[in-house]
Amino acid sequence: MGKRGTLVIAASLRKRYGFEDGADVVQEATPEGVLIRPAATVPLRVYSDQDRAMFLLNNACSVEEYEAARQAVRAMGLDPDKTKHRPFV
């Protein structure tokens, strides 16, 4: 173990368990010691303000909700008329 807590895992174990340079890992305390295993990561999509505005406008279920969504979009600093969506009819 290094001065700052860096652990060196043998190459044979890294290969066997799929640890690659920069891989995410989970560390858990167990009665036997510390368990280190690969972390499962799931990519997330980060929505833009335009995306959120479109969701607000498209999910309105009444005229009142649509008008509230338009106000919310304006509060975001966006123009609801320039936001791609299907207008509430």
Summary of the structure (lengths in Angstrom):
residues: 89
radius of gyration: 24.5
end to end distance: 66.0
largest distance: 66.1
contacts: 165
relative contact order: 0.12
helix: 37%
strand: 13%
